[in-house]
Amino acid sequence: MNLEILALIGIILFALVAFVREWLPMDAVSLTCLGLLLLFGLVTPEEAIAGFSNPAVITVMMMFILSAGLVDSGLVTRLAYRISDWTGSGQWKAPLLLLALAGLVSAFLNNTAAVALLIPVAIHLARRHRISPSRLLMPLSFVAIFGGTATLIGTSTNLLVSSLAFEHGIRPFSMFEFLPLGSVLFAVGFLYVTLVPMRFLEPRSPGPSLTRKYHLDGFLTELKVGASSKLVGRTVVEEQISERYEMTVLEILRGDEKIAAEIRNTLLQVDDILLVRGAVEGIVAFKEKEGLLLLTDVKLSDADLNDQNTILAELQLSPISRLTGETLRAINFRRQYGAFVLALDRTGDLIQDKLASIPLKAWDTLLVFGPKSRVEALYDIVDFIPLGRRELRLGLAPRWQICAATIPVVVILAATGTMPILKSAILGTVFLLVTRAITIRQAYRGIDWSVIFLLAAILPLGSAMENTGLAALIASSIEPIGMRYGPHVMLSLLYLATTVLTSIFSNSATAILMVPIAIGAASNLGVDARPFLMAIAYGASTCFMTPVGYQTNAMVAGPGAYRFSDFFKFGAPLTLIFWLIASWLIPVFWPFQP
């Protein structure tokens, strides 16, 4: 084993550990790996930048824009919210129809865009039909994942594997080539999520109470400013209450008036009631040292916090949020947005202490409190995705028909062979722009640049595996398994290895690593590489076992109040079922001997 192979193995191990330990964002890890490949001479500069012009990467970018056009049109949202009216009073009819819609939409839209669009709808339906949101959000993520496996454009992994196959002289996949097996997986998966998670998942977020969900009851209380208090005639800032007692004054009640804005500059008066959030020790110290009166021991609820002037709401950071990597203190969230962050949910882990100093991550769910006008203004900022407690906006965009018709036309042109998917996607995007169905700003905003840079920067890793001979070495080392047990066993093992690796690694990075190995294994066994490539595509796109293995799982972890173990408990059996089905049916639909 030469030094180049050892260096490449070291880079792959670094990427694996960096992804798992979250040392850097995934796209930053990919760019770091690209730099290391160049540093050690494992790829040429031309190979290093080839990913940025790869057809799969450009197609994914165009599909992001087309998806954004359909999302912004309001059509999908309108259909989703109308579901409850169409299905009547049946408790499970509306949720099941919503899941079916999610599967259909995910086959043609970016999965994360589809799930981001439908999470608020799912929460709304769950509350309306008295179902715990936790029993609906995980199934929503799962359905979006296996719904995306039905078409070439349903997931970026399918496009990526198809592009890599073409680079190796193998005919690329057609638009609906994934549909036969994708339909079987969708039918089995849909049956599974309706019979298992939707029935047996523990209700993690009972009812609509956000204070109970975030365990804030004991952290919120009211204190009254007495005549002898040192705070009379002073402001919260002057007394440095936040710094001295590690607590936050959320609201000032003065008679019938509630002061939620400009609290920092409000002079406190006798008989003012302060609504505060903080640890018990800080509240007690604040009461004793400042001469305050503990108004009540009754725990506060959502009803105490929501009125015509203030609101308590959940907001999730979007994948393109500018707040990712920043702390609440660094961006001065309170002053910039005029609201408070009371708690944070990160893929099921609830964080309440020292919020100001914790770097934010994509898909973090924030519990925000503040003046109604300021909080609702956050709903329209691209950094946030509102989760419920939002006025239903069912209006359609002025040119919604154009956005609704463009994706079907793009799909038909590609499916009929009239033009390649890359060409039709580019022309579709240009058509939306020239007809002003979307603006160029909407187009830029619709692209998840972290995914684009992740794909483009990690693609040279596949070239390095072939340049160094690592792919051939791995393929030859597993050749005896195929020679002894046959290509069926080899295909099954490749699918299983891909699925397990995807659970802890990026699905795109996993596909890029596994494709050269699959092609080499097929060549050594003298069989068609197509079934092996299908095993890689499906294996990399069906991750259910962890909340971090796939973006949609991370998205629902916070709103559903899931634990890490919930995904393994309900995702592992589904992963096993899909592995068995794929191992059996892939050689049926794509024979080893064409």
C-alpha distance (Angstrom), angle and dihedral (degrees) to the residues before:
residue distance angle dihedral
M1 . . .
N2 3.82 . .
L3 3.78 127.8 .
E4 3.80 93.6 -103.9
I5 3.80 91.5 59.4
L6 3.81 90.8 47.0
A7 3.81 90.5 50.2
L8 3.81 91.1 49.8
I9 3.80 92.1 48.7
G10 3.80 88.1 51.4
I11 3.83 91.0 52.2
I12 3.82 91.7 49.0
L13 3.80 91.3 49.2
F14 3.80 90.0 48.4
A15 3.81 90.2 51.9
L16 3.80 91.5 48.2
V17 3.80 93.8 50.5
A18 3.82 92.7 41.9
F19 3.80 91.0 52.6
V20 3.80 93.1 47.7
R21 3.82 96.3 43.1
E22 3.82 92.2 40.0
W23 3.79 93.5 -133.5
L24 3.80 88.7 158.8
P25 3.82 136.0 1.6
M26 3.81 112.3 -77.1
D27 3.79 94.8 -107.9
A28 3.81 90.4 49.6
V29 3.82 90.0 51.7
S30 3.80 89.0 51.5
L31 3.81 92.2 50.8
T32 3.81 89.6 48.0
C33 3.81 90.0 53.3
L34 3.80 89.1 49.4
G35 3.79 90.0 53.5
L36 3.80 91.3 49.5
L37 3.80 91.3 50.1
L38 3.81 89.0 54.4
L39 3.79 92.9 43.4
F40 3.80 93.1 55.3
G41 3.81 93.3 40.8
L42 3.81 93.9 -117.7
V43 3.82 91.8 134.8
T44 3.79 132.8 24.5
P45 3.84 120.4 -116.6
E46 3.80 87.9 -107.3
E47 3.81 91.3 54.0
A48 3.81 90.3 45.6
I49 3.82 93.6 59.7
A50 3.80 96.5 35.6
G51 3.80 90.7 93.5
F52 3.80 91.2 66.6
S53 3.81 89.8 62.6
N54 3.78 96.9 37.0
P55 3.84 111.2 130.5
A56 3.80 91.9 -130.2
V57 3.81 92.4 53.9
I58 3.81 93.0 48.2
T59 3.81 91.2 45.7
V60 3.81 91.0 51.5
M61 3.81 89.0 50.3
M62 3.81 92.1 51.5
M63 3.81 91.3 46.8
F64 3.80 89.4 53.1
I65 3.80 88.8 57.4
L66 3.81 93.8 45.1
S67 3.81 89.5 49.0
A68 3.80 90.8 49.6
G69 3.81 89.6 52.9
L70 3.80 92.1 53.8
V71 3.82 92.8 43.9
D72 3.80 93.0 49.1
S73 3.80 90.9 47.6
G74 3.81 88.8 72.2
L75 3.82 93.6 -135.5
V76 3.80 98.1 116.7
T77 3.81 92.1 44.4
R78 3.79 91.1 50.3
L79 3.81 92.3 49.7
A80 3.80 91.6 46.9
Y81 3.80 94.9 51.4
R82 3.81 91.5 45.9
I83 3.80 90.8 58.2
S84 3.80 93.4 84.8
D85 3.82 91.6 53.0
W86 3.80 92.7 49.0
T87 3.80 96.0 48.6
G88 3.81 98.5 48.4
S89 3.78 123.5 -150.1
G90 3.82 99.8 -30.0
Q91 3.80 108.3 127.9
W92 3.80 97.8 -139.7
K93 3.81 102.6 27.4
A94 3.81 95.9 83.5
P95 3.84 96.1 44.8
L96 3.82 91.3 48.7
L97 3.79 91.9 49.3
L98 3.81 89.4 48.3
L99 3.82 90.2 53.9
A100 3.80 90.4 49.6
L101 3.81 89.3 51.3
A102 3.83 90.0 49.1
G103 3.80 91.0 53.7
L104 3.81 92.6 49.0
V105 3.80 94.3 46.2
S106 3.83 92.4 46.2
A107 3.79 91.0 56.7
F108 3.81 89.4 67.0
L109 3.82 106.2 18.5
N110 3.77 130.3 61.2
N111 3.83 106.7 -84.5
T112 3.79 95.6 -130.0
A113 3.81 91.8 50.1
A114 3.81 90.8 50.0
V115 3.81 93.9 49.0
A116 3.82 93.3 43.7
L117 3.79 87.6 53.3
L118 3.81 95.1 48.3
I119 3.84 102.8 40.0
P120 3.84 93.5 82.4
V121 3.81 89.1 45.6
A122 3.82 91.3 50.6
I123 3.82 91.5 50.3
H124 3.81 90.3 47.7
L125 3.83 92.4 50.7
A126 3.80 92.8 44.2
R127 3.80 92.0 54.6
R128 3.78 93.6 42.3
H129 3.81 92.4 52.0
R130 3.83 94.2 37.8
I131 3.79 95.8 -114.1
S132 3.78 122.9 139.3
P133 3.83 108.9 -107.2
S134 3.81 88.5 -134.1
R135 3.80 89.4 67.8
L136 3.78 91.6 56.2
L137 3.81 108.3 34.5
M138 3.82 98.9 61.3
P139 3.83 91.1 48.8
L140 3.82 87.6 48.7
S141 3.82 90.5 56.2
F142 3.81 93.3 45.1
V143 3.81 93.3 48.7
A144 3.81 90.9 49.8
I145 3.81 90.0 51.4
F146 3.80 98.4 51.4
G147 3.81 91.6 34.3
G148 3.79 87.1 61.6
T149 3.81 91.6 58.0
A150 3.81 92.4 67.9
T151 3.82 97.6 79.3
L152 3.78 140.5 31.0
I153 3.82 92.4 -110.5
G154 3.81 95.9 40.4
T155 3.78 91.9 94.0
S156 3.79 134.1 13.3
T157 3.82 89.4 -125.5
N158 3.82 92.0 66.3
L159 3.80 90.9 51.2
L160 3.79 90.7 46.6
V161 3.81 95.5 50.8
S162 3.81 90.6 45.8
S163 3.80 91.4 52.0
L164 3.81 92.8 47.5
A165 3.81 89.8 48.9
F166 3.80 90.3 53.9
E167 3.81 90.7 50.5
H168 3.82 87.9 57.4
G169 3.79 92.8 51.6
I170 3.81 95.4 -98.8
R171 3.81 120.5 133.1
P172 3.83 108.7 -100.4
F173 3.79 119.8 -117.8
S174 3.80 119.6 -93.2
M175 3.80 124.6 -125.8
F176 3.81 96.9 -96.5
E177 3.81 100.2 24.8
F178 3.80 88.2 107.7
L179 3.81 92.7 52.6
P180 3.85 101.5 88.9
L181 3.80 95.9 57.8
G182 3.81 91.6 28.4
S183 3.81 89.8 59.2
V184 3.80 92.0 51.1
L185 3.81 92.1 48.7
F186 3.80 91.0 47.0
A187 3.81 92.9 51.2
V188 3.82 93.4 47.0
G189 3.81 93.3 41.4
F190 3.81 93.3 48.0
L191 3.81 90.3 51.0
Y192 3.82 90.0 48.8
V193 3.82 97.0 50.5
T194 3.80 92.5 47.4
L195 3.81 94.5 48.3
V196 3.81 100.5 37.8
P197 3.85 119.7 23.4
M198 3.81 95.1 28.0
R199 3.81 90.6 52.2
F200 3.80 105.1 32.2
L201 3.80 106.4 29.9
E202 3.79 109.6 114.2
P203 3.81 110.6 -113.4
R204 3.82 99.3 -108.4
S205 3.77 97.5 178.4
P206 3.80 108.4 36.6
G207 3.79 114.9 -160.9
P208 3.78 126.3 -23.4
S209 3.80 98.5 -61.5
L210 3.78 110.8 124.0
T211 3.80 92.6 -176.7
R212 3.80 89.9 60.1
K213 3.78 93.4 42.8
Y214 3.82 91.6 53.7
H215 3.83 93.6 37.4
L216 3.80 91.0 -123.6
D217 3.80 97.4 139.6
G218 3.80 93.3 99.0
F219 3.79 94.5 41.0
L220 3.80 96.7 58.4
T221 3.81 123.5 70.6
E222 3.79 143.0 145.1
L223 3.82 126.4 -114.3
K224 3.80 126.4 -171.2
V225 3.80 123.7 -140.1
G226 3.82 107.2 -128.4
A227 3.80 126.7 -154.0
S228 3.82 91.3 -102.9
S229 3.82 95.3 46.7
K230 3.78 118.3 125.5
L231 3.81 88.9 -136.1
V232 3.81 95.6 70.6
G233 3.81 108.8 115.8
R234 3.81 92.0 7.7
T235 3.83 132.6 102.5
V236 3.79 130.7 -127.9
V237 3.81 90.1 -112.0
E238 3.81 94.6 49.5
E239 3.80 91.1 52.5
Q240 3.84 91.8 44.8
I241 3.79 90.0 -137.1
S242 3.81 95.1 166.2
E243 3.80 93.6 51.6
R244 3.83 98.6 40.3
Y245 3.79 99.1 43.8
E246 3.83 102.7 21.2
M247 3.77 90.5 -125.6
T248 3.79 137.9 115.0
V249 3.79 131.1 -131.4
L250 3.80 103.7 -139.0
E251 3.77 100.9 178.0
I252 3.79 143.3 -0.5
L253 3.80 118.0 -139.4
R254 3.80 111.8 -157.3
G255 3.78 110.5 176.4
D256 3.80 106.2 -59.9
E257 3.81 91.7 -17.9
K258 3.81 124.0 97.0
I259 3.79 115.3 -157.4
A260 3.80 110.9 -159.3
A261 3.80 100.6 146.8
E262 3.80 125.6 65.6
I263 3.78 91.7 12.2
R264 3.79 90.1 150.8
N265 3.81 92.2 64.0
T266 3.82 99.5 37.7
L267 3.80 116.0 112.5
L268 3.79 109.0 -132.1
Q269 3.82 118.6 -124.5
V270 3.79 136.2 -162.4
D271 3.84 112.2 -78.4
D272 3.80 93.1 19.6
I273 3.80 110.7 146.1
L274 3.79 115.9 -141.3
L275 3.79 120.3 -152.6
V276 3.81 103.3 -151.9
R277 3.78 137.7 -179.4
G278 3.78 121.9 -155.4
A279 3.78 147.2 103.8
V280 3.79 118.1 -58.6
E281 3.81 92.0 -111.3
G282 3.79 92.2 53.7
I283 3.79 93.1 46.9
V284 3.82 92.0 50.7
A285 3.82 92.4 47.7
F286 3.82 90.6 47.4
K287 3.81 91.3 51.2
E288 3.81 94.9 48.6
K289 3.80 100.4 42.0
E290 3.80 97.9 41.5
G291 3.81 97.2 42.4
L292 3.79 97.4 -116.1
L293 3.79 130.8 156.8
L294 3.81 120.9 -127.3
L295 3.78 100.1 -127.5
T296 3.78 100.0 -161.6
D297 3.75 144.2 -15.1
V298 3.80 92.0 -141.9
K299 3.80 110.7 118.0
L300 3.77 115.5 -118.2
S301 3.78 121.8 -121.2
D302 3.80 138.0 -167.4
A303 3.81 89.7 -84.3
D304 3.81 90.6 60.1
L305 3.80 91.4 52.4
N306 3.79 101.6 41.6
D307 3.77 122.7 71.2
Q308 3.78 137.2 127.7
N309 3.81 90.7 -67.7
T310 3.82 105.9 37.2
I311 3.78 135.4 38.3
L312 3.81 140.4 -169.1
A313 3.81 113.3 -144.2
E314 3.81 144.2 164.0
L315 3.80 118.9 -124.4
Q316 3.78 126.5 -179.0
L317 3.79 123.5 -152.8
S318 3.79 109.8 -113.8
P319 3.84 120.6 -131.7
I320 3.81 89.7 -106.9
S321 3.80 95.1 46.2
R322 3.79 115.4 141.1
L323 3.79 88.4 -147.6
T324 3.82 93.5 69.6
G325 3.80 109.2 116.4
E326 3.81 92.4 13.8
T327 3.80 128.0 105.8
L328 3.80 125.0 -128.3
R329 3.80 88.7 -117.9
A330 3.81 93.8 50.9
I331 3.80 93.5 52.6
N332 3.82 92.4 37.6
F333 3.80 89.8 -129.9
R334 3.80 94.7 -174.5
R335 3.80 94.6 54.9
Q336 3.83 96.8 35.9
Y337 3.79 96.8 49.5
G338 3.81 102.1 20.3
A339 3.81 93.9 -126.9
F340 3.81 141.0 94.4
V341 3.80 129.8 -118.4
L342 3.81 106.2 -139.5
A343 3.80 99.5 178.0
L344 3.79 143.1 -7.0
D345 3.80 131.3 -140.5
R346 3.81 116.3 -157.4
T347 3.82 113.2 -172.7
G348 3.78 90.7 -41.9
D349 3.82 98.2 -38.1
L350 3.81 111.8 116.0
I351 3.81 115.4 -143.3
Q352 3.81 120.6 -169.4
D353 3.79 106.4 148.8
K354 3.80 127.5 77.9
L355 3.79 91.6 -0.6
A356 3.79 93.3 160.8
S357 3.81 93.6 65.8
I358 3.83 100.4 44.3
P359 3.85 116.2 102.4
L360 3.80 109.4 -123.8
K361 3.80 122.0 -123.7
A362 3.78 133.8 -157.5
W363 3.82 112.9 -81.5
D364 3.82 93.5 19.6
T365 3.81 108.7 150.2
L366 3.81 114.9 -137.0
L367 3.80 125.7 -159.4
V368 3.81 102.7 -144.8
F369 3.81 129.1 -169.1
G370 3.77 128.3 -175.1
P371 3.80 147.1 96.0
K372 3.79 109.6 -20.8
S373 3.78 94.2 -123.9
R374 3.82 93.0 51.3
V375 3.81 95.1 46.0
E376 3.80 93.8 46.0
A377 3.81 88.7 49.8
L378 3.81 86.9 64.2
Y379 3.82 89.4 62.5
D380 3.79 90.5 72.5
I381 3.81 96.5 46.4
V382 3.82 113.9 100.3
D383 3.82 90.7 -135.0
F384 3.81 91.2 71.3
I385 3.80 139.7 53.3
P386 3.84 111.5 -157.1
L387 3.81 115.1 -134.8
G388 3.78 108.2 -154.6
R389 3.81 130.0 -51.8
R390 3.77 88.2 87.5
E391 3.75 131.4 126.6
L392 3.79 107.0 -106.8
R393 3.77 108.3 -109.3
L394 3.78 104.9 -162.5
G395 3.78 98.4 161.6
L396 3.80 119.4 124.1
A397 3.80 124.3 -127.9
P398 3.83 115.9 -106.7
R399 3.83 93.9 -105.3
W400 3.80 98.4 29.9
Q401 3.82 92.0 134.2
I402 3.80 90.8 63.7
C403 3.81 92.6 51.2
A404 3.81 91.7 45.7
A405 3.81 93.3 50.4
T406 3.81 99.6 42.4
I407 3.82 99.4 70.4
P408 3.85 93.8 49.9
V409 3.81 89.6 49.8
V410 3.83 90.9 49.4
V411 3.80 89.9 49.8
I412 3.82 93.9 47.3
L413 3.81 93.2 48.9
A414 3.81 90.9 51.5
A415 3.82 95.6 40.7
T416 3.80 94.2 51.4
G417 3.79 92.4 48.0
T418 3.79 92.2 -116.8
M419 3.79 89.2 130.8
P420 3.84 137.8 -11.6
I421 3.79 117.0 -87.5
L422 3.81 90.9 -113.3
K423 3.80 92.0 56.6
S424 3.79 95.2 44.4
A425 3.82 92.1 46.5
I426 3.82 92.2 51.5
L427 3.80 92.2 47.1
G428 3.80 90.5 47.0
T429 3.80 90.8 52.8
V430 3.80 92.0 48.1
F431 3.82 89.9 49.4
L432 3.82 91.3 54.7
L433 3.79 90.4 50.5
V434 3.82 98.7 45.9
T435 3.81 92.2 46.4
R436 3.82 88.6 48.4
A437 3.78 91.2 -125.9
I438 3.80 83.9 136.9
T439 3.79 131.6 13.1
I440 3.77 125.1 -123.7
R441 3.81 87.8 -111.4
Q442 3.81 90.1 56.4
A443 3.79 89.0 49.1
Y444 3.80 92.9 53.3
R445 3.80 90.8 44.5
G446 3.80 91.7 50.9
I447 3.80 93.9 58.7
D448 3.78 115.9 92.0
W449 3.79 95.2 -143.2
S450 3.79 92.8 -173.2
V451 3.82 88.9 63.9
I452 3.81 92.2 46.4
F453 3.81 93.2 51.2
L454 3.79 91.1 42.9
L455 3.82 91.5 55.0
A456 3.79 96.1 41.5
A457 3.80 95.1 46.1
I458 3.80 97.2 43.7
L459 3.83 96.4 47.3
P460 3.85 93.7 79.7
L461 3.81 87.1 61.9
G462 3.80 87.4 73.8
S463 3.80 90.6 50.9
A464 3.81 90.1 50.0
M465 3.82 90.7 52.1
E466 3.79 89.7 56.4
N467 3.82 96.0 39.5
T468 3.80 92.8 53.4
G469 3.80 94.9 40.1
L470 3.81 93.4 -119.1
A471 3.81 92.7 125.9
A472 3.83 91.1 51.2
L473 3.81 90.9 45.9
I474 3.82 92.6 53.3
A475 3.82 91.7 44.0
S476 3.80 92.4 51.5
S477 3.81 92.0 46.0
I478 3.81 91.8 56.5
E479 3.82 93.7 40.1
P480 3.85 93.2 94.2
I481 3.83 89.0 61.4
G482 3.79 91.1 56.7
M483 3.79 93.5 42.1
R484 3.79 91.8 51.6
Y485 3.80 102.6 37.1
G486 3.80 101.6 22.9
P487 3.81 135.1 -114.9
H488 3.82 92.4 -69.1
V489 3.79 91.7 66.8
M490 3.81 90.9 43.1
L491 3.83 90.8 52.9
S492 3.80 91.3 48.2
L493 3.80 92.1 51.0
L494 3.82 92.4 47.6
Y495 3.82 90.4 52.0
L496 3.80 91.9 47.8
A497 3.81 93.8 47.1
T498 3.81 90.4 48.9
T499 3.81 93.1 49.8
V500 3.80 94.0 48.3
L501 3.80 92.6 46.3
T502 3.82 91.0 48.0
S503 3.80 89.8 56.9
I504 3.80 90.7 66.7
F505 3.80 101.8 19.5
S506 3.79 133.6 53.4
N507 3.80 110.9 -80.3
S508 3.81 90.5 -133.6
A509 3.81 92.9 49.3
T510 3.80 90.0 47.4
A511 3.80 91.6 52.7
I512 3.81 91.7 48.7
L513 3.81 90.9 51.5
M514 3.79 95.1 45.2
V515 3.83 101.6 43.1
P516 3.85 96.0 71.7
I517 3.81 89.5 46.1
A518 3.80 91.7 50.0
I519 3.81 92.9 48.6
G520 3.81 91.1 47.4
A521 3.81 92.0 48.7
A522 3.81 91.6 50.1
S523 3.80 90.8 49.7
N524 3.81 92.5 50.2
L525 3.81 91.1 50.1
G526 3.80 93.2 44.9
V527 3.82 94.4 -123.8
D528 3.79 135.0 122.6
A529 3.80 112.4 -80.0
R530 3.82 93.3 -145.6
P531 3.85 97.6 87.9
F532 3.81 90.4 46.9
L533 3.81 90.3 51.0
M534 3.79 90.1 49.7
A535 3.81 88.8 53.0
I536 3.80 89.1 54.3
A537 3.83 93.1 47.0
Y538 3.80 94.8 49.0
G539 3.80 94.4 39.0
A540 3.81 92.4 52.4
S541 3.81 92.5 47.3
T542 3.80 101.0 49.8
C543 3.78 106.8 68.6
F544 3.79 113.8 149.8
M545 3.82 105.1 143.9
T546 3.81 102.0 83.4
P547 3.82 136.6 33.4
V548 3.81 90.9 -130.2
G549 3.80 100.8 47.3
Y550 3.80 94.1 79.3
Q551 3.81 130.2 24.6
T552 3.79 96.6 -125.9
N553 3.83 90.8 55.8
A554 3.80 89.5 53.4
M555 3.81 89.8 48.7
V556 3.82 95.3 56.9
A557 3.82 97.1 38.1
G558 3.81 94.1 83.7
P559 3.83 100.7 40.3
G560 3.81 90.1 44.5
A561 3.81 93.3 46.2
Y562 3.80 89.6 -133.2
R563 3.76 127.5 171.4
F564 3.79 123.0 -135.3
S565 3.81 88.7 -110.8
D566 3.82 91.5 57.7
F567 3.79 91.4 66.8
F568 3.79 93.2 48.0
K569 3.81 93.0 44.9
F570 3.79 94.5 52.2
G571 3.82 100.1 22.6
A572 3.81 100.2 50.6
P573 3.84 95.1 62.1
L574 3.81 90.4 49.1
T575 3.80 90.3 48.7
L576 3.81 90.0 51.6
I577 3.83 91.7 48.4
F578 3.81 92.2 50.2
W579 3.82 90.9 47.6
L580 3.81 91.6 54.8
I581 3.81 93.5 45.3
A582 3.80 93.2 46.7
S583 3.82 92.7 46.9
W584 3.81 89.2 53.2
L585 3.83 102.1 39.6
I586 3.82 105.8 34.0
P587 3.85 91.9 73.3
V588 3.82 88.2 46.4
F589 3.80 94.7 54.6
W590 3.84 94.7 33.3
P591 3.84 109.5 29.7
F592 3.80 120.2 -151.7
Q593 3.80 89.6 -125.5
P594 3.83 109.5 50.1
